[in-house]
Structure formats: C-alpha cells, structure tokens
C-alpha cells in the first residue's frame, strides 16, 4: 500500500493534474476563439446592416433630387446633439 500511494503521489496525481490543466486551457482557448468569431460575425453583420440603411437613404435622396425635390429625411445614424 505504501508503494502504491507513493507511486500515485509521484506519477499519477501530477499527470492527472497536468491533463486537467490542459483540458481547462483548451476549453478556455476554444471559448475565446468562439467569442472572437462571434464578435467578428456580429460586427460584420452590423456593418452590412448600416451599409444597407445608408444605401436605401441615399437612393431615396437621389430619387428626390431627380424629381427636383429636396430630401428632408435626416441622414441615418446622425448623432443627435
């Protein structure tokens, strides 16, 4: 029993702790990668939506100018002070 306890303490326990730490590190890396990918995707989708809104506003503005009217619609995403 004494030898088994010593072997466990000397080899098995450190190896188990090392594997556990590696699993936790890998899990944290995967979480960080997923978070970064999700953030990038959300940012890209937000930019695409903003571009769509701007293009629609610009189209309406140009159509109004072609008709000889002024476009009274404010620019999208204009900072209101």
Order of alpha helices (4+ residues) and beta strands (2+ residues): alpha-alpha
